[in-house]
Amino acid sequence: MTWIPEAASNLAGKVDGVILVITLISIFFFVLISAVLIYFAVKYRRRRDDEETPYITGSEPLEIIWTVIPSILLILLFVYGFVVYKEMRTPPKDAVDITVTGKQWLWTFDYYNGKKTLNELYVRQNRPVRMIMRADDVLHSFFIPQFRVKQDILPGRYTQLWFTPTKVGTYDLFCAEYCGTGHSQMLAKVIVLSPEAYDIWEKGIGVDEGANVASLPPAELGAKIYKEKGCNACHSIDGSVVIGPSFKGLYGKTGVFEDGSSYTADENYIMKSILEPQEEIVEGFQPVMPSFKGILSDDEVTAVIAYIKTLK
C-alpha cells in the first residue's frame, strides 16, 4: 500500500512529478530556515542582563541572494507546472469523446457508439478519451484520484478533461464538490478494459460479470442494481427517509400525490416512478429524481421491482 493513490493514467506521473518537486523544495527550505533560526537563537541569545543588543544594519549581498534565488525557483516551478497543465488541458486530436452528465446524485455516460451507462464508465486501455461534461442541476466535480484528473461540472455550460488510462482495472470516481444531501453517495466506477475486452463490450456482448448477472434471480439482481446504480443515495431499505421514500414496505403501500390524488405502489406505479419520476410527485417529497429511461433495461426494472417486493 502506497501513501498516494496508484498512478493509472498518462497524466498521473506528470502531476506527481510537479507535486514531488514542490514538496521537496518546501521541505528543503523548511529544514534550512528552521536550522538557521535555531542556530541564530542559540548563538545570539542574551547571556547577561547588562548585555546590549547589537545594532545590525543588514547585508545587501544576503538580501539579493534570498530575493533572487527564490524568485528564480518560483519562475522555474511556474514554467514546469504550466507545461504539465497545458498538456492536461489539451486533448489529442484522436481522443474519443464521452459525454458525462452529473446530477443529484449519480453519473450518466453517453458513448460515441450510442451506448449509455449509469455510474460505470468504460474506457479502453491506452486510448485517449475526452470527457465532455455538464450538470443537470447543481455544481458537481468529476474526480478520479488514480488518474490525477479533476474538473468542476457546471449547469448551463460544458467543461472538459481528458486522460489516457494505462492500466487495466476498476477505479473510483467521486464527486468532489458538495452537491446536496446525497453527495457522499455520488460514487461511480471507471472500468479500464484491455483492447480485446473493450471490443467485446463495445459490441454489446458484455464483459463485466455478464454471465453472472444473467444467472442471478430477479430479486438478487435488483439488490445489485440498487447498490451499483445509485438508488441507495436517495432510497433507504430500513424504513428511514433520505431523499425519497424508503423501499422498505413500499410495495402495496397507498399514499397521496401532491395534487391530492391517491396511488397504490404496485408494479405499474414503481415502473413509472423509475422511468418517469417527474410525472407524479408523492406528497412531502421534492421532484429531484432523474429518469432512468434508456439507462435501465426492462429486465433491470423488473428486477428492481422484485427486490422491492422482498423489503417488507
C-alpha positions in Angstrom: 0.0 0.0 0.0 1.4 3.4 -1.0 0.9 6.8 0.6 -0.7 8.1 -2.6 -3.3 6.5 -5.0 -2.0 4.3 -7.7 -0.9 6.1 -10.9 -3.1 4.7 -13.7 -3.1 7.3 -16.5 -0.6 9.1 -18.7 -1.1 12.3 -16.7 -0.7 10.8 -13.2 3.1 10.6 -13.3 3.5 14.2 -14.5 1.1 15.6 -11.9 3.0 13.6 -9.2 6.3 15.0 -10.6 5.1 18.6 -10.1 3.9 17.8 -6.5 7.1 16.0 -5.7 9.3 18.9 -6.8 7.3 21.4 -4.9 7.2 19.2 -1.8 11.0 18.6 -1.8 11.8 22.3 -2.3 9.4 23.1 0.5 11.0 20.5 2.8 14.5 21.8 2.0 13.7 25.4 2.8 11.7 24.5 5.9 14.7 22.5 7.3 17.2 25.2 6.2 15.2 28.1 7.7 14.5 26.1 10.9 18.1 25.2 11.4 19.3 28.7 10.8 16.6 30.1 13.1 17.7 27.7 15.9 21.4 28.4 15.3 20.9 32.2 15.5 18.6 31.9 18.5 21.4 30.0 20.4 24.4 31.9 19.1 23.0 35.4 19.6 21.0 34.9 22.8 21.5 37.4 25.6 23.9 35.9 28.1 23.9 38.6 30.7 21.2 41.1 31.8 23.5 44.1 31.1 24.4 42.8 27.6 23.3 45.2 24.9 21.6 44.0 21.7 23.9 44.7 18.8 22.8 47.1 16.1 22.7 45.3 12.7 22.2 47.4 9.6 21.7 44.5 7.2 23.6 42.9 4.3 22.9 43.8 0.7 24.5 40.6 -0.7 22.4 38.4 1.6 19.2 40.3 0.7 20.0 40.0 -3.0 20.6 36.2 -2.6 17.4 35.4 -0.7 15.4 37.5 -3.1 16.9 36.3 -6.4 17.2 32.6 -5.7 13.5 32.1 -4.5 12.4 34.2 -7.5 14.2 32.0 -9.9 12.8 28.9 -8.2 9.3 30.3 -8.4 9.7 31.0 -12.1 11.0 27.5 -12.8 8.2 26.0 -10.8 5.7 28.1 -12.7 7.1 27.0 -16.1 7.2 23.3 -15.1 3.6 23.5 -13.7 2.3 25.4 -16.7 3.8 22.8 -19.2 2.1 20.0 -17.4 -1.2 22.0 -17.0 -1.2 22.8 -20.7 -0.8 19.2 -21.6 -3.7 18.3 -19.2 -5.9 20.9 -20.9 -5.1 20.0 -24.5 -6.6 16.6 -25.6 -5.0 14.9 -28.6 -6.9 15.0 -31.9 -7.6 11.3 -31.8 -9.2 11.3 -28.4 -12.6 9.6 -28.2 -15.4 11.8 -26.8 -17.7 10.6 -24.0 -20.5 12.8 -22.7 -20.8 12.9 -18.9 -23.8 14.2 -17.1 -23.7 14.8 -13.4 -27.0 15.1 -11.5 -28.2 14.6 -7.9 -26.8 12.0 -7.1 -25.5 9.9 -10.0 -23.4 10.0 -13.2 -24.5 9.0 -16.7 -22.2 8.4 -19.6 -23.1 8.6 -23.3 -20.7 6.9 -25.7 -19.9 7.6 -29.4 -21.4 4.3 -30.4 -24.8 5.0 -28.8 -24.3 3.1 -25.6 -25.3 4.6 -22.3 -24.2 3.6 -18.8 -25.1 4.7 -15.3 -22.4 5.1 -12.6 -20.0 2.9 -14.6 -17.5 4.5 -17.1 -16.0 2.1 -19.6 -12.8 3.1 -21.3 -10.1 1.2 -23.3 -6.5 0.9 -22.1 -4.0 3.1 -23.8 -6.6 5.0 -25.8 -7.1 8.8 -25.0 -10.6 9.8 -24.1 -12.1 13.2 -23.7 -14.9 13.8 -21.1 -17.4 16.4 -22.3 -19.3 17.2 -19.1 -22.3 19.2 -17.9 -24.5 19.2 -14.8 -28.3 18.9 -14.8 -28.9 20.7 -11.5 -26.1 22.0 -9.3 -22.3 22.2 -9.2 -20.6 18.8 -9.3 -16.9 17.9 -9.6 -15.5 14.9 -11.6 -12.6 13.4 -9.8 -10.6 10.2 -10.4 -7.7 10.0 -7.9 -5.8 7.3 -9.7 -5.8 9.3 -13.0 -5.0 12.6 -11.2 -7.8 14.4 -13.1 -10.4 16.7 -11.6 -12.8 19.1 -13.2 -15.9 21.1 -11.9 -19.1 20.4 -13.8 -21.5 23.4 -14.1 -25.2 23.8 -15.1 -25.7 25.6 -18.3 -22.2 25.0 -19.8 -19.8 22.3 -20.9 -16.5 21.6 -19.3 -13.9 19.0 -20.3 -10.9 17.0 -19.3 -9.0 14.1 -20.9 -6.8 11.2 -20.0 -5.3 8.0 -21.4 -5.9 5.1 -19.0 -2.7 3.0 -18.8 -3.6 0.1 -16.5 -6.5 -2.4 -16.7 -8.6 -2.3 -13.6 -11.5 -0.7 -11.8 -11.1 2.7 -10.2 -13.2 5.0 -8.1 -14.9 8.1 -9.4 -16.0 10.7 -6.9 -18.0 13.9 -6.9 -15.5 16.3 -5.1 -17.9 19.2 -4.7 -20.7 19.2 -2.1 -23.9 18.9 -4.0 -26.6 18.2 -1.5 -27.7 15.6 0.9 -26.7 12.6 -1.2 -23.3 13.9 -2.1 -21.4 11.2 -0.3 -23.3 8.5 -2.2 -22.5 10.0 -5.6 -20.0 7.3 -6.5 -19.1 5.6 -9.7 -16.5 3.2 -11.1 -14.1 3.7 -14.0 -13.6 0.3 -15.7 -10.5 0.1 -17.8 -10.6 -2.8 -20.2 -7.9 -4.3 -22.4 -8.4 -3.6 -26.1 -9.7 -7.1 -26.7 -12.2 -6.9 -23.8 -13.3 -3.4 -24.8 -14.1 -4.6 -28.3 -16.3 -7.3 -26.8 -18.1 -4.7 -24.5 -18.4 -2.3 -27.4 -20.2 -5.0 -29.5 -22.7 -5.4 -26.6 -21.7 -8.9 -25.6 -20.8 -7.8 -22.1 -17.6 -8.5 -20.1 -18.5 -7.1 -16.7 -19.9 -10.1 -14.9 -22.3 -10.6 -17.8 -22.8 -14.3 -17.3 -23.1 -14.0 -13.5 -25.7 -11.2 -13.8 -27.7 -13.1 -16.3 -28.0 -16.1 -14.0 -29.0 -14.1 -10.9 -32.5 -14.4 -9.5 -34.5 -11.2 -10.2 -34.5 -10.1 -6.6 -30.7 -10.5 -6.2 -30.2 -8.7 -9.5 -32.4 -5.9 -8.2 -30.3 -5.7 -5.0 -27.2 -5.4 -7.1 -28.7 -2.7 -9.2 -29.9 -0.9 -6.1 -26.3 -0.6 -4.9 -24.5 -0.1 -8.2 -26.9 2.3 -9.9 -27.1 4.9 -7.1 -30.6 4.0 -5.8 -29.1 3.8 -2.3 -28.3 7.5 -2.4 -31.9 8.5 -2.1 -33.9 5.4 -1.0 -33.2 3.5 2.2 -34.1 -0.1 2.8 -34.6 0.2 6.6 -37.6 2.5 6.6 -35.8 5.8 7.2 -36.5 8.7 4.8 -33.4 10.0 3.0 -34.2 12.0 -0.2 -37.0 9.8 -1.5 -39.4 7.2 0.1 -37.8 4.2 1.7 -38.1 0.9 -0.3 -38.9 -1.0 2.9 -42.6 -1.7 2.8 -43.1 0.3 -0.3 -44.8 -2.4 -2.4 -48.5 -2.4 -1.9 -48.4 0.8 0.1 -51.0 3.5 -0.5 -50.3 7.2 -0.5 -51.2 10.6 -1.9 -49.6 12.7 -4.7 -49.1 16.4 -4.5 -52.2 17.1 -6.5 -54.3 15.2 -3.9 -54.9 12.0 -5.9 -54.1 8.7 -4.4 -51.9 5.8 -5.5 -51.1 2.2 -4.7 -47.5 1.2 -5.1 -48.0 -1.8 -7.4 -45.7 -2.9 -10.3 -47.0 -0.2 -12.7 -46.5 2.6 -10.1 -43.0 1.6 -9.4 -42.1 1.2 -13.1 -43.5 4.7 -13.8 -41.6 6.1 -10.8 -38.4 4.8 -12.2 -38.9 5.8 -15.9 -41.0 9.0 -15.5 -40.3 10.2 -11.9 -41.4 13.8 -12.6 -44.9 12.9 -13.8 -46.4 12.3 -10.4 -44.7 13.6 -7.2 -45.5 12.0 -3.8 -46.7 14.4 -1.2 -43.9 15.6 1.1 -41.1 14.9 -1.4 -39.2 17.1 -3.9 -39.1 16.4 -7.7 -35.3 15.6 -7.7 -35.2 12.1 -9.1 -33.8 11.7 -12.6 -35.3 9.5 -15.2 -33.8 6.0 -15.7 -35.4 5.6 -19.1 -32.7 4.4 -21.5 -30.4 3.6 -18.6 -32.2 0.6 -17.1 -33.5 -2.2 -19.4 -36.9 -3.7 -19.0 -35.4 -6.7 -17.3 -33.5 -4.5 -14.9 -36.6 -2.5 -14.0 -38.4 -5.8 -13.3 -35.5 -6.9 -11.1 -35.7 -3.7 -9.1 -39.4 -4.3 -8.6 -38.8 -7.9 -7.5 -36.2 -6.6 -5.0 -38.6 -4.0 -3.6 -41.2 -6.7 -3.0 -38.8 -8.5 -0.7 -38.4 -5.5 1.5 -41.4 -5.9 3.8 
